[in-house]
Amino acid sequence: MRLVRSVLLLLTLAGSAQVVAAPERLTADTSAMLESSEGWKGKDSLGAQRSFDLSYGFTAKEKLDIYLPAHPPKAIIVIVHGGAWRTGDKSAKAVIANKGQHFIDQGYAFMSINYPLLPDANPDVQAQAVAMAISKIQIPNANTQMAVKNIIVIGHSAGAHLLALISANPRAYPGLQPWRASILLDSAALDVPKIMRARHFPLYDKAFGKEEAFWEKVSPVHHIKQPVPSLFVCSSRRRTACEQASEASMAWQAQGGSSAVLPEDLSHRQINDELGQPSDYTSAVDAFIEQHLAL
């Protein structure tokens, strides 16, 4: 239980009505509320201790789940689900099953976050919510300093777009500090204006609308400044996926950032579902994580 409390104390309950806020200092009252969270469920099918639906923000969707290994975590893996900016959930099997088991077995804490969705929140607001979640996870705690300093964030599809937008310039988000690295699993969008000016799926219109100024506002490659080191995983089966990943990676490097591209002969869905299963793909992602945790 002490380990659980150590990780839960990384989070604070929200207390105002802004989209993004700087991390607050934990108070005794807040700590007590988190330690006795009704979301505590004990061990689950992953063999992990867990706590569900911890609030990091101000809306019903701004919540996260925590899964803990048996021993003090050596690092934290944060997952941002996909779903075309409109659907998806932190507890979906494709988000949790293989990745959760794999990373917990390696001694990582595993945290999966929800965020507001369309039509209630556009991608800019969604990115702000994801940034706030990460900033709350970054709050220092004497018992987990090492884990808090060692954070890797993974996003898939629309979640990878939101993560890329934040990773391009993390200091643009109040209270957020750079983390070790980001892993972008077949991002749904990296250069939004380029997508919107070409033939595209209707889901992009629902997410990005018709205003070109907004396209640029939520386009990761248009906001690169001291970016977080990033691995761009792309499906070689999708016509433009690896092309946009390579262009974004070069843009990262042009601004002094560290990046790499990992093409995989997998579908968009498989890139998410199969990470964590024994494979060269999983091994390559593990090597990237270990490289950046060793910095």
Contacts in CASP RR format, 6 or more apart in sequence:
PFRMAT RR
TARGET T0000
AUTHOR 0000-0000-0000
METHOD contacts of the structure
MODEL  1
MRLVRSVLLLLTLAGSAQVVAAPERLTADTSAMLESSEGWKGKDSLGAQR
SFDLSYGFTAKEKLDIYLPAHPPKAIIVIVHGGAWRTGDKSAKAVIANKG
QHFIDQGYAFMSINYPLLPDANPDVQAQAVAMAISKIQIPNANTQMAVKN
IIVIGHSAGAHLLALISANPRAYPGLQPWRASILLDSAALDVPKIMRARH
FPLYDKAFGKEEAFWEKVSPVHHIKQPVPSLFVCSSRRRTACEQASEASM
AWQAQGGSSAVLPEDLSHRQINDELGQPSDYTSAVDAFIEQHLAL
2 143 0 8 1.000
3 49 0 8 1.000
3 68 0 8 1.000
3 71 0 8 1.000
3 72 0 8 1.000
4 40 0 8 1.000
4 49 0 8 1.000
4 51 0 8 1.000
4 68 0 8 1.000
5 34 0 8 1.000
5 35 0 8 1.000
6 72 0 8 1.000
6 141 0 8 1.000
6 143 0 8 1.000
6 144 0 8 1.000
7 66 0 8 1.000
7 68 0 8 1.000
7 73 0 8 1.000
7 109 0 8 1.000
7 144 0 8 1.000
7 147 0 8 1.000
8 34 0 8 1.000
8 35 0 8 1.000
8 37 0 8 1.000
8 51 0 8 1.000
8 54 0 8 1.000
8 66 0 8 1.000
9 26 0 8 1.000
9 31 0 8 1.000
9 34 0 8 1.000
9 35 0 8 1.000
9 139 0 8 1.000
9 141 0 8 1.000
9 143 0 8 1.000
9 144 0 8 1.000
10 136 0 8 1.000
10 137 0 8 1.000
10 138 0 8 1.000
10 139 0 8 1.000
10 141 0 8 1.000
10 144 0 8 1.000
10 148 0 8 1.000
11 34 0 8 1.000
11 54 0 8 1.000
11 55 0 8 1.000
11 56 0 8 1.000
11 64 0 8 1.000
11 136 0 8 1.000
11 137 0 8 1.000
11 139 0 8 1.000
12 23 0 8 1.000
12 24 0 8 1.000
12 26 0 8 1.000
12 30 0 8 1.000
12 34 0 8 1.000
12 56 0 8 1.000
12 136 0 8 1.000
12 139 0 8 1.000
13 30 0 8 1.000
13 33 0 8 1.000
13 34 0 8 1.000
13 55 0 8 1.000
14 21 0 8 1.000
14 55 0 8 1.000
14 56 0 8 1.000
14 57 0 8 1.000
14 58 0 8 1.000
14 62 0 8 1.000
15 58 0 8 1.000
16 58 0 8 1.000
17 58 0 8 1.000
18 58 0 8 1.000
19 58 0 8 1.000
19 125 0 8 1.000
19 128 0 8 1.000
19 129 0 8 1.000
19 132 0 8 1.000
20 128 0 8 1.000
20 129 0 8 1.000
20 131 0 8 1.000
20 132 0 8 1.000
20 173 0 8 1.000
20 174 0 8 1.000
20 175 0 8 1.000
21 57 0 8 1.000
21 132 0 8 1.000
21 174 0 8 1.000
21 175 0 8 1.000
22 135 0 8 1.000
22 174 0 8 1.000
22 175 0 8 1.000
23 135 0 8 1.000
23 136 0 8 1.000
23 138 0 8 1.000
23 139 0 8 1.000
23 175 0 8 1.000
26 139 0 8 1.000
26 141 0 8 1.000
34 54 0 8 1.000
37 51 0 8 1.000
37 54 0 8 1.000
39 51 0 8 1.000
39 52 0 8 1.000
39 53 0 8 1.000
39 54 0 8 1.000
40 50 0 8 1.000
40 51 0 8 1.000
41 50 0 8 1.000
41 51 0 8 1.000
41 52 0 8 1.000
42 49 0 8 1.000
42 50 0 8 1.000
43 49 0 8 1.000
43 50 0 8 1.000
44 50 0 8 1.000
44 67 0 8 1.000
46 67 0 8 1.000
46 96 0 8 1.000
46 100 0 8 1.000
46 101 0 8 1.000
46 104 0 8 1.000
47 104 0 8 1.000
48 67 0 8 1.000
48 68 0 8 1.000
48 69 0 8 1.000
48 100 0 8 1.000
48 104 0 8 1.000
48 110 0 8 1.000
49 67 0 8 1.000
49 68 0 8 1.000
50 65 0 8 1.000
50 66 0 8 1.000
50 67 0 8 1.000
50 68 0 8 1.000
51 65 0 8 1.000
51 66 0 8 1.000
52 65 0 8 1.000
52 66 0 8 1.000
52 91 0 8 1.000
53 63 0 8 1.000
53 64 0 8 1.000
53 65 0 8 1.000
54 63 0 8 1.000
54 64 0 8 1.000
54 65 0 8 1.000
54 66 0 8 1.000
55 62 0 8 1.000
55 63 0 8 1.000
56 62 0 8 1.000
56 63 0 8 1.000
56 64 0 8 1.000
56 113 0 8 1.000
56 132 0 8 1.000
56 133 0 8 1.000
56 136 0 8 1.000
56 137 0 8 1.000
57 129 0 8 1.000
57 132 0 8 1.000
57 133 0 8 1.000
57 136 0 8 1.000
59 116 0 8 1.000
59 129 0 8 1.000
61 114 0 8 1.000
61 115 0 8 1.000
61 116 0 8 1.000
61 117 0 8 1.000
61 120 0 8 1.000
61 121 0 8 1.000
61 129 0 8 1.000
62 114 0 8 1.000
62 115 0 8 1.000
62 116 0 8 1.000
62 129 0 8 1.000
62 132 0 8 1.000
62 133 0 8 1.000
63 90 0 8 1.000
63 113 0 8 1.000
63 114 0 8 1.000
64 90 0 8 1.000
64 111 0 8 1.000
64 112 0 8 1.000
64 113 0 8 1.000
64 114 0 8 1.000
64 133 0 8 1.000
64 137 0 8 1.000
65 90 0 8 1.000
65 91 0 8 1.000
65 111 0 8 1.000
65 112 0 8 1.000
65 113 0 8 1.000
66 109 0 8 1.000
66 110 0 8 1.000
66 111 0 8 1.000
67 100 0 8 1.000
67 104 0 8 1.000
67 109 0 8 1.000
67 110 0 8 1.000
67 111 0 8 1.000
67 112 0 8 1.000
68 104 0 8 1.000
68 109 0 8 1.000
68 110 0 8 1.000
69 104 0 8 1.000
69 105 0 8 1.000
69 107 0 8 1.000
69 108 0 8 1.000
69 109 0 8 1.000
71 107 0 8 1.000
72 143 0 8 1.000
72 144 0 8 1.000
72 147 0 8 1.000
73 107 0 8 1.000
73 108 0 8 1.000
73 109 0 8 1.000
73 144 0 8 1.000
73 147 0 8 1.000
74 107 0 8 1.000
74 108 0 8 1.000
74 146 0 8 1.000
74 147 0 8 1.000
74 150 0 8 1.000
74 293 0 8 1.000
75 107 0 8 1.000
75 108 0 8 1.000
75 109 0 8 1.000
75 146 0 8 1.000
75 147 0 8 1.000
75 150 0 8 1.000
75 151 0 8 1.000
75 152 0 8 1.000
75 180 0 8 1.000
75 289 0 8 1.000
75 293 0 8 1.000
76 108 0 8 1.000
76 109 0 8 1.000
76 110 0 8 1.000
76 111 0 8 1.000
76 137 0 8 1.000
76 147 0 8 1.000
76 148 0 8 1.000
76 150 0 8 1.000
76 151 0 8 1.000
76 152 0 8 1.000
77 99 0 8 1.000
77 100 0 8 1.000
77 103 0 8 1.000
77 108 0 8 1.000
77 109 0 8 1.000
77 110 0 8 1.000
77 111 0 8 1.000
77 152 0 8 1.000
77 153 0 8 1.000
77 154 0 8 1.000
77 289 0 8 1.000
78 111 0 8 1.000
78 112 0 8 1.000
78 113 0 8 1.000
78 133 0 8 1.000
78 134 0 8 1.000
78 137 0 8 1.000
78 151 0 8 1.000
78 152 0 8 1.000
78 153 0 8 1.000
78 154 0 8 1.000
79 90 0 8 1.000
79 95 0 8 1.000
79 96 0 8 1.000
79 99 0 8 1.000
79 110 0 8 1.000
79 111 0 8 1.000
79 112 0 8 1.000
79 113 0 8 1.000
79 153 0 8 1.000
79 154 0 8 1.000
79 155 0 8 1.000
80 113 0 8 1.000
80 115 0 8 1.000
80 130 0 8 1.000
80 153 0 8 1.000
80 154 0 8 1.000
80 155 0 8 1.000
80 156 0 8 1.000
80 159 0 8 1.000
80 160 0 8 1.000
80 162 0 8 1.000
80 163 0 8 1.000
81 88 0 8 1.000
81 89 0 8 1.000
81 90 0 8 1.000
81 92 0 8 1.000
81 95 0 8 1.000
81 112 0 8 1.000
81 113 0 8 1.000
81 114 0 8 1.000
81 155 0 8 1.000
81 156 0 8 1.000
81 159 0 8 1.000
82 88 0 8 1.000
82 155 0 8 1.000
82 156 0 8 1.000
82 157 0 8 1.000
82 158 0 8 1.000
82 159 0 8 1.000
82 160 0 8 1.000
82 188 0 8 1.000
82 272 0 8 1.000
83 157 0 8 1.000
83 158 0 8 1.000
83 159 0 8 1.000
84 157 0 8 1.000
84 158 0 8 1.000
84 188 0 8 1.000
84 203 0 8 1.000
84 206 0 8 1.000
84 207 0 8 1.000
85 117 0 8 1.000
85 118 0 8 1.000
85 122 0 8 1.000
85 123 0 8 1.000
85 126 0 8 1.000
85 158 0 8 1.000
85 161 0 8 1.000
85 188 0 8 1.000
85 203 0 8 1.000
85 206 0 8 1.000
85 207 0 8 1.000
86 117 0 8 1.000
86 118 0 8 1.000
86 119 0 8 1.000
86 203 0 8 1.000
86 206 0 8 1.000
86 207 0 8 1.000
87 117 0 8 1.000
88 117 0 8 1.000
89 95 0 8 1.000
89 114 0 8 1.000
90 112 0 8 1.000
90 113 0 8 1.000
90 114 0 8 1.000
91 112 0 8 1.000
94 269 0 8 1.000
94 272 0 8 1.000
94 273 0 8 1.000
95 112 0 8 1.000
95 156 0 8 1.000
95 272 0 8 1.000
96 112 0 8 1.000
98 273 0 8 1.000
98 274 0 8 1.000
98 275 0 8 1.000
98 276 0 8 1.000
98 277 0 8 1.000
99 110 0 8 1.000
99 154 0 8 1.000
99 275 0 8 1.000
99 276 0 8 1.000
100 110 0 8 1.000
100 276 0 8 1.000
101 276 0 8 1.000
102 275 0 8 1.000
102 276 0 8 1.000
102 277 0 8 1.000
102 282 0 8 1.000
103 110 0 8 1.000
103 276 0 8 1.000
104 110 0 8 1.000
106 286 0 8 1.000
109 147 0 8 1.000
111 137 0 8 1.000
113 130 0 8 1.000
113 133 0 8 1.000
115 121 0 8 1.000
115 126 0 8 1.000
115 129 0 8 1.000
115 130 0 8 1.000
115 133 0 8 1.000
115 162 0 8 1.000
116 125 0 8 1.000
116 126 0 8 1.000
116 129 0 8 1.000
117 126 0 8 1.000
118 206 0 8 1.000
118 207 0 8 1.000
121 129 0 8 1.000
122 207 0 8 1.000
122 214 0 8 1.000
122 218 0 8 1.000
123 158 0 8 1.000
123 161 0 8 1.000
123 162 0 8 1.000
123 165 0 8 1.000
123 207 0 8 1.000
123 208 0 8 1.000
123 218 0 8 1.000
124 214 0 8 1.000
124 217 0 8 1.000
124 218 0 8 1.000
126 162 0 8 1.000
127 162 0 8 1.000
127 165 0 8 1.000
127 166 0 8 1.000
127 173 0 8 1.000
127 218 0 8 1.000
128 173 0 8 1.000
130 159 0 8 1.000
130 162 0 8 1.000
130 163 0 8 1.000
130 166 0 8 1.000
131 166 0 8 1.000
131 170 0 8 1.000
131 173 0 8 1.000
131 176 0 8 1.000
132 173 0 8 1.000
132 176 0 8 1.000
134 151 0 8 1.000
134 153 0 8 1.000
134 166 0 8 1.000
134 176 0 8 1.000
134 179 0 8 1.000
135 173 0 8 1.000
135 174 0 8 1.000
135 175 0 8 1.000
135 176 0 8 1.000
135 177 0 8 1.000
137 148 0 8 1.000
137 151 0 8 1.000
138 148 0 8 1.000
138 151 0 8 1.000
138 176 0 8 1.000
138 177 0 8 1.000
138 179 0 8 1.000
139 148 0 8 1.000
140 148 0 8 1.000
141 148 0 8 1.000
150 180 0 8 1.000
150 293 0 8 1.000
151 179 0 8 1.000
151 180 0 8 1.000
152 179 0 8 1.000
152 180 0 8 1.000
152 181 0 8 1.000
152 182 0 8 1.000
152 183 0 8 1.000
152 289 0 8 1.000
152 292 0 8 1.000
152 293 0 8 1.000
153 163 0 8 1.000
153 167 0 8 1.000
153 179 0 8 1.000
153 181 0 8 1.000
153 182 0 8 1.000
153 183 0 8 1.000
154 163 0 8 1.000
154 182 0 8 1.000
154 183 0 8 1.000
154 185 0 8 1.000
154 275 0 8 1.000
155 162 0 8 1.000
155 163 0 8 1.000
155 182 0 8 1.000
155 183 0 8 1.000
155 184 0 8 1.000
155 185 0 8 1.000
156 185 0 8 1.000
156 186 0 8 1.000
156 271 0 8 1.000
156 272 0 8 1.000
157 185 0 8 1.000
157 186 0 8 1.000
157 187 0 8 1.000
157 188 0 8 1.000
157 268 0 8 1.000
157 272 0 8 1.000
158 188 0 8 1.000
158 189 0 8 1.000
158 207 0 8 1.000
159 187 0 8 1.000
159 188 0 8 1.000
160 184 0 8 1.000
160 185 0 8 1.000
160 186 0 8 1.000
160 187 0 8 1.000
160 188 0 8 1.000
161 187 0 8 1.000
161 188 0 8 1.000
161 189 0 8 1.000
161 190 0 8 1.000
161 218 0 8 1.000
161 220 0 8 1.000
163 182 0 8 1.000
163 184 0 8 1.000
164 182 0 8 1.000
164 184 0 8 1.000
164 187 0 8 1.000
164 190 0 8 1.000
164 220 0 8 1.000
164 230 0 8 1.000
164 248 0 8 1.000
165 218 0 8 1.000
165 219 0 8 1.000
165 220 0 8 1.000
165 223 0 8 1.000
166 173 0 8 1.000
166 176 0 8 1.000
167 182 0 8 1.000
167 184 0 8 1.000
167 220 0 8 1.000
167 227 0 8 1.000
167 228 0 8 1.000
167 230 0 8 1.000
168 220 0 8 1.000
168 221 0 8 1.000
168 223 0 8 1.000
168 224 0 8 1.000
168 225 0 8 1.000
168 227 0 8 1.000
168 252 0 8 1.000
169 223 0 8 1.000
169 224 0 8 1.000
169 225 0 8 1.000
169 226 0 8 1.000
169 227 0 8 1.000
170 176 0 8 1.000
170 177 0 8 1.000
170 178 0 8 1.000
170 179 0 8 1.000
170 226 0 8 1.000
170 227 0 8 1.000
170 228 0 8 1.000
171 178 0 8 1.000
171 225 0 8 1.000
171 226 0 8 1.000
172 223 0 8 1.000
172 225 0 8 1.000
178 226 0 8 1.000
178 228 0 8 1.000
179 228 0 8 1.000
180 228 0 8 1.000
180 229 0 8 1.000
180 292 0 8 1.000
180 293 0 8 1.000
180 295 0 8 1.000
181 228 0 8 1.000
181 229 0 8 1.000
181 230 0 8 1.000
181 231 0 8 1.000
181 288 0 8 1.000
181 289 0 8 1.000
181 292 0 8 1.000
182 228 0 8 1.000
182 229 0 8 1.000
182 230 0 8 1.000
182 231 0 8 1.000
183 230 0 8 1.000
183 231 0 8 1.000
183 233 0 8 1.000
183 285 0 8 1.000
183 288 0 8 1.000
183 289 0 8 1.000
184 230 0 8 1.000
184 231 0 8 1.000
184 232 0 8 1.000
184 233 0 8 1.000
184 245 0 8 1.000
185 233 0 8 1.000
185 271 0 8 1.000
185 272 0 8 1.000
185 275 0 8 1.000
186 233 0 8 1.000
186 234 0 8 1.000
186 235 0 8 1.000
186 238 0 8 1.000
186 241 0 8 1.000
186 268 0 8 1.000
186 271 0 8 1.000
186 272 0 8 1.000
187 220 0 8 1.000
187 232 0 8 1.000
187 234 0 8 1.000
187 244 0 8 1.000
187 245 0 8 1.000
187 248 0 8 1.000
189 195 0 8 1.000
189 204 0 8 1.000
189 207 0 8 1.000
189 208 0 8 1.000
189 218 0 8 1.000
189 219 0 8 1.000
189 220 0 8 1.000
190 219 0 8 1.000
190 220 0 8 1.000
190 221 0 8 1.000
190 232 0 8 1.000
190 244 0 8 1.000
190 245 0 8 1.000
190 247 0 8 1.000
190 248 0 8 1.000
191 219 0 8 1.000
191 220 0 8 1.000
191 221 0 8 1.000
191 222 0 8 1.000
191 244 0 8 1.000
191 247 0 8 1.000
191 248 0 8 1.000
192 208 0 8 1.000
192 215 0 8 1.000
192 216 0 8 1.000
192 218 0 8 1.000
192 219 0 8 1.000
192 220 0 8 1.000
192 222 0 8 1.000
193 212 0 8 1.000
193 215 0 8 1.000
193 216 0 8 1.000
193 219 0 8 1.000
193 222 0 8 1.000
194 244 0 8 1.000
195 204 0 8 1.000
196 204 0 8 1.000
196 208 0 8 1.000
196 209 0 8 1.000
196 212 0 8 1.000
196 215 0 8 1.000
208 214 0 8 1.000
208 215 0 8 1.000
208 218 0 8 1.000
209 215 0 8 1.000
216 222 0 8 1.000
220 248 0 8 1.000
221 247 0 8 1.000
221 248 0 8 1.000
221 251 0 8 1.000
224 251 0 8 1.000
224 252 0 8 1.000
224 254 0 8 1.000
224 255 0 8 1.000
225 255 0 8 1.000
226 255 0 8 1.000
226 257 0 8 1.000
227 252 0 8 1.000
227 255 0 8 1.000
227 256 0 8 1.000
227 257 0 8 1.000
227 259 0 8 1.000
229 257 0 8 1.000
229 258 0 8 1.000
229 259 0 8 1.000
229 292 0 8 1.000
230 249 0 8 1.000
230 252 0 8 1.000
230 258 0 8 1.000
230 259 0 8 1.000
230 260 0 8 1.000
231 259 0 8 1.000
231 260 0 8 1.000
231 261 0 8 1.000
231 262 0 8 1.000
231 285 0 8 1.000
231 288 0 8 1.000
232 245 0 8 1.000
232 246 0 8 1.000
232 248 0 8 1.000
232 249 0 8 1.000
232 259 0 8 1.000
232 260 0 8 1.000
232 261 0 8 1.000
232 262 0 8 1.000
233 245 0 8 1.000
233 262 0 8 1.000
233 264 0 8 1.000
233 271 0 8 1.000
233 285 0 8 1.000
234 241 0 8 1.000
234 242 0 8 1.000
234 244 0 8 1.000
234 245 0 8 1.000
234 261 0 8 1.000
234 262 0 8 1.000
234 263 0 8 1.000
234 264 0 8 1.000
235 241 0 8 1.000
235 242 0 8 1.000
235 263 0 8 1.000
235 264 0 8 1.000
235 266 0 8 1.000
235 267 0 8 1.000
235 268 0 8 1.000
235 270 0 8 1.000
235 271 0 8 1.000
236 242 0 8 1.000
236 263 0 8 1.000
236 264 0 8 1.000
236 265 0 8 1.000
237 265 0 8 1.000
237 266 0 8 1.000
237 267 0 8 1.000
237 268 0 8 1.000
238 268 0 8 1.000
241 268 0 8 1.000
242 261 0 8 1.000
242 263 0 8 1.000
245 261 0 8 1.000
245 263 0 8 1.000
246 261 0 8 1.000
248 259 0 8 1.000
249 259 0 8 1.000
249 260 0 8 1.000
249 261 0 8 1.000
252 258 0 8 1.000
252 259 0 8 1.000
253 259 0 8 1.000
260 288 0 8 1.000
262 281 0 8 1.000
262 284 0 8 1.000
262 285 0 8 1.000
262 288 0 8 1.000
264 271 0 8 1.000
264 281 0 8 1.000
266 274 0 8 1.000
266 281 0 8 1.000
271 281 0 8 1.000
274 281 0 8 1.000
274 282 0 8 1.000
275 281 0 8 1.000
275 282 0 8 1.000
275 285 0 8 1.000
276 282 0 8 1.000
276 285 0 8 1.000
END
